[in-house]
Amino acid sequence: MSTIRGARERARIEVTAAIKDEARKQLAEEGAAKLSLRAVARELGMVSSALYRYFPSRDDLLTALIVDAFDAIGAVAERAAGERAGVLPPAERWIAVACAVREWGLAHPHEYALIYGSPVPGYIAPMDTVGPASRVGLVFIDIVRAAFRAEDLAVPALAPELRSDAERMASEFAPDVPPAAVAALVAAWAQLFGLISFELFGQFNRVVEAREPLFRQAAGELARSVGLRAVETADTALPAGVLPTEYG
């Protein structure tokens, strides 16, 4: 009996993977708004009723694709950070993670568009997507946290009007990181993905040719904006700033 059950589970995994692969093809060809369970079933030679046993609705299939995409880009960020832990200083780790995320986006433009592009009309993301969607942000938080614990974080300034928001975000995302750094980190995170989106969606056409150098420089500037110290060289030594003695 266990052998039969195992075979059924493997078959279900294979069919689920085939459904998602076909759905990704449709994303590339038609866009998320036109994703159709009937069209997926037709391309796979399945009847619609059979496909509904795997994904009861279009939104269930979209959620699975969104979770997969967030998990994929999150894994890339985590791997880039892990490979450089203890080797590169925090600012360089930040840049390495940012560049790895950009490379994933360029290699998977339609999946990137699904999670960071225009919302799909009529689709409301369930709570299942929150954890996967947080993975990249948590990697950046970990880098900032490590720098703060090592007393190597120059806590940025915080506008008084933002203190309430900053303290709330810190309590929710990173209670052991200064609220001012958390607020700066959220802004930097948004700007990094804005740069990637501009590149992917054509806003840099006829404007920027050296896109990787631009992104790398911008990522370094954003690292400094959250308080990560730039690596000093003989040619470009930056002021060290003031080490924090308490949360900003």
C-alpha positions in Angstrom: 0.0 0.0 0.0 2.8 2.4 0.9 4.4 1.7 -2.6 1.2 2.7 -4.3 0.8 5.8 -2.2 4.4 6.8 -2.9 3.8 6.4 -6.6 0.7 8.5 -6.4 2.5 11.2 -4.5 5.3 11.3 -7.1 2.8 11.4 -9.9 1.0 14.3 -8.2 4.3 16.2 -7.8 5.2 15.6 -11.5 1.8 16.8 -12.7 1.9 19.8 -10.4 5.3 20.8 -11.8 4.0 20.4 -15.4 1.0 22.6 -14.7 3.2 25.3 -13.2 5.7 25.1 -16.1 3.0 25.5 -18.6 1.5 28.4 -16.6 4.9 30.1 -16.6 4.9 29.8 -20.4 1.6 31.5 -20.5 2.9 34.3 -18.3 5.7 34.9 -20.8 3.3 34.9 -23.7 0.1 36.5 -22.4 0.8 38.0 -19.0 -0.6 37.1 -15.6 -3.9 38.8 -16.2 -4.7 36.3 -19.1 -3.6 33.2 -17.2 -6.3 30.6 -17.9 -6.7 27.2 -16.2 -8.6 25.9 -19.3 -5.7 27.0 -21.6 -3.2 25.3 -19.3 -5.2 22.1 -19.2 -5.6 22.2 -23.0 -1.9 22.5 -23.6 -1.2 19.6 -21.3 -3.8 17.4 -22.8 -5.9 17.4 -19.6 -9.6 18.0 -19.0 -10.3 21.0 -16.9 -11.9 19.0 -14.2 -8.7 17.0 -13.7 -6.6 20.2 -13.4 -9.0 21.6 -10.8 -8.0 18.8 -8.5 -4.5 20.3 -8.4 -5.5 24.0 -8.4 -9.1 24.8 -7.7 -8.9 28.2 -9.2 -6.8 30.5 -11.3 -5.9 32.4 -8.1 -4.6 29.2 -6.4 -2.3 28.7 -9.4 -1.2 32.3 -9.4 -0.4 32.0 -5.7 1.7 28.9 -6.3 3.7 30.7 -9.0 4.1 33.8 -6.8 5.4 31.8 -3.9 7.8 29.9 -6.2 9.1 33.1 -7.6 9.6 34.7 -4.1 11.3 31.6 -2.9 13.6 31.5 -5.8 14.7 35.1 -5.6 14.9 34.7 -1.8 17.1 31.6 -2.1 19.5 33.5 -4.4 19.8 36.4 -1.9 20.4 34.0 1.0 23.0 32.1 -1.0 24.8 35.3 -2.0 24.9 36.5 1.6 25.9 33.1 3.0 28.8 32.6 0.6 30.3 35.9 1.7 29.6 35.8 5.4 32.8 36.4 7.4 34.7 37.2 4.1 33.4 40.5 2.9 32.6 43.5 5.0 28.9 44.3 5.4 28.7 47.0 2.7 30.3 44.6 0.1 27.9 41.8 1.2 25.0 44.1 0.7 26.2 44.9 -2.9 26.8 41.2 -3.6 23.3 40.3 -2.5 21.8 43.2 -4.5 23.7 42.2 -7.6 22.6 38.6 -7.2 19.0 39.7 -7.0 19.4 41.8 -10.1 20.9 38.9 -12.0 17.9 36.7 -11.0 15.5 39.3 -12.2 17.3 39.7 -15.6 17.3 35.9 -16.0 13.6 35.5 -15.0 11.9 38.7 -16.3 8.3 37.2 -16.4 8.5 35.8 -12.9 10.0 39.1 -11.7 7.1 41.0 -13.3 4.7 38.6 -11.6 5.9 39.6 -8.1 7.2 43.1 -8.6 5.3 44.4 -11.6 1.7 45.6 -12.0 -0.9 43.9 -9.7 -3.0 41.2 -11.4 -6.6 42.6 -11.7 -8.9 40.8 -9.3 -6.2 38.9 -7.5 -5.6 39.4 -3.8 -2.5 37.7 -2.4 -3.2 35.5 0.6 -1.1 35.3 3.7 0.8 32.3 2.2 2.8 34.8 0.2 4.0 37.0 3.1 6.8 34.7 4.3 8.3 34.0 0.9 8.0 37.7 0.0 10.0 38.7 3.1 13.1 36.6 2.4 15.1 39.1 0.4 14.3 41.9 2.9 15.3 39.7 5.8 18.7 39.1 4.2 19.4 42.8 4.0 18.2 43.2 7.6 20.6 40.4 8.7 23.5 42.3 7.1 22.5 45.5 8.9 21.9 43.7 12.2 25.4 42.1 12.0 27.0 45.4 11.4 25.2 47.0 14.3 26.1 44.2 16.7 29.8 44.6 15.6 29.5 48.3 16.4 30.2 49.0 12.7 26.9 50.7 11.8 26.7 54.5 11.4 23.0 54.9 12.3 21.4 57.3 9.8 19.5 60.4 10.7 15.7 60.1 11.2 13.2 62.8 10.5 11.0 63.4 13.6 7.9 62.8 11.5 9.1 59.3 10.7 9.9 58.2 14.2 6.5 56.6 15.0 6.6 54.6 11.7 10.2 53.7 12.1 9.6 52.4 15.7 6.6 50.4 14.5 8.6 48.9 11.5 11.5 48.0 13.8 9.2 46.3 16.3 7.7 44.2 13.5 10.7 43.4 11.4 13.9 43.9 13.4 13.5 44.8 17.1 17.2 44.5 17.7 18.1 47.1 15.0 17.9 50.9 15.4 14.5 52.2 14.1 16.4 54.8 12.0 18.3 52.1 10.3 15.2 50.1 9.7 13.4 53.1 8.1 16.5 53.7 5.9 16.6 50.0 5.0 13.0 50.0 3.8 13.7 53.0 1.6 16.9 51.4 0.2 15.1 48.1 -0.4 12.4 49.9 -2.5 15.0 51.8 -4.5 17.0 48.7 -5.3 14.0 47.0 -6.8 13.1 50.3 -8.5 16.4 50.2 -10.3 15.9 46.6 -11.3 12.4 47.3 -12.6 13.6 50.3 -14.6 16.1 48.1 -16.3 13.7 45.2 -16.9 10.7 47.3 -18.1 12.7 49.5 -20.5 12.9 52.8 -18.7 16.7 52.8 -19.1 16.5 52.3 -22.9 18.5 55.1 -24.6 19.3 56.5 -21.2 21.8 54.1 -19.5 24.2 51.8 -21.3 26.5 50.8 -18.5 23.7 49.3 -16.4 25.6 46.9 -14.2 28.1 49.6 -13.1 25.3 52.0 -12.5 23.5 49.4 -10.4 26.6 48.4 -8.5 27.4 52.1 -7.7 23.8 52.8 -6.6 23.8 49.7 -4.4 26.9 50.9 -2.7 25.3 54.3 -2.1 22.2 52.7 -0.7 24.4 50.6 1.6 25.9 53.8 2.9 22.4 55.3 3.3 21.5 52.5 5.9 24.7 53.1 7.8 27.0 50.4 6.3 30.5 51.8 6.0 32.2 51.9 2.6 35.4 49.9 2.2 38.2 52.4 2.3 40.9 52.3 -0.4 44.0 54.4 -0.9 42.1 56.4 -3.6 38.7 56.8 -1.9 38.7 57.0 1.8 35.4 57.9 3.4 34.9 59.3 6.9 34.2 56.6 9.4 31.2 58.4 11.0 30.2 58.0 14.6 29.6 54.6 16.2 26.2 54.4 17.8 26.0 54.0 21.6 22.3 53.6 21.6 19.4 53.0 19.2 18.7 56.0 17.0 
